[in-house]
Amino acid sequence: VLFTAKENQSPLGLYRNPPTFFTNPRFGELEKLNQSTDNINRWETELEDSRQKFRAVLVEATVKLDEQVKKIGKAVEDSKPYWEARRAARQAQVEAQRATQEYQRAIEILRAAKETIALAEERLLEEDSRQFDSAWQEMLNHATQRVMEAEQSRTRTEIEHRETAAKYNTAISHMRQLEKKLKRTINKSRPYFELKAKYYLQLEQLKRRVDERQDKLTQAKAEYRTALRNLETISDEIHARRRLSAMGPRGRGVGAEDDGTATDDISNFKMESDGISIIFKLFQLKVFLYSKNIEKIKH
């Protein structure tokens, strides 16, 4: 520590020591640069590991499924229409459930908006509130707008709900027809398609992991570029200040008076990379500011 807490303050409590060189903005950007470099290395490693796992499972799935095809034979190809219809029926079911939830949500929003209108109208019609209440009128207008929007949303979601429900009913009906028609080949090919579904889910999970690592890597590289640009900007500013400093201080005009604030000395103070010179300059600045305050107290 360069100065104690007591030494760090002038008698008037107006001046404190400038930050040490450890708070130089270059150190903060260097830390960000180092951290982003570590992150880049980490996410590159994890991304490559995730890709290798994905490729390994994909190769394994291909081999295992080929073995099942050779074992089961023609039933795999013959039963494909049923399994495709089954997948389509499940997808239609998911879409129908989503549409149902949105429709129910629209109904609830409409109900709440109508309740707000009823409350606002009741407030405006109270006997002891004959005067025009602009706040409640604004609330009523807003609630009316909400009701109109909610009714439009309800109509739209109701149509979508009916359409998706109809698609689901059609898909499930088609699947059941194929199930009756291809019952024997379906049972024979079931091990193949169940194994295929298992690998599909596993590969989907691995793909999400790959995508997540790719996003993290992209973000880390962006942070690295930002920190590097900031360091270049800071470096250019420091070199510019050093060039100005090398030209020497500007002379004071004839008759200029010292106002005791030491503004020029503070503004011209530069943080150098040499720690020893920084400590010495800080000490000089402290002594100068302290003497200025003593003079102000005396006068």
Secondary structure, DSSP 8 states (H G I E B T S, - for coil): --S-TTTTS-TTS-------GGG-HHHHHHHHHHHHHHHHHHHHHHHHHHHHHHHHHHHHHHHHHHHHHHHHTTHHHHTHHHHHHHHHHHHHHHHHHHHHHHHHHHHHHHHHHHHHHHHHHHHHT-TT--S--HHHHHHHHHHHHHHHHHHHHHHHHHHHHHHHHHHHHHHHHHHHHHHHHTHHHHHHHHHHHHHHHHHHHHHHHHHHHHHHHHHHHHHHHHHHHHHHHHHHHHHHHHHHHHHHHHT------TT----SS-HHHHHT----S-HHHHHHHHHHHHHHHHHHHHHHHH-
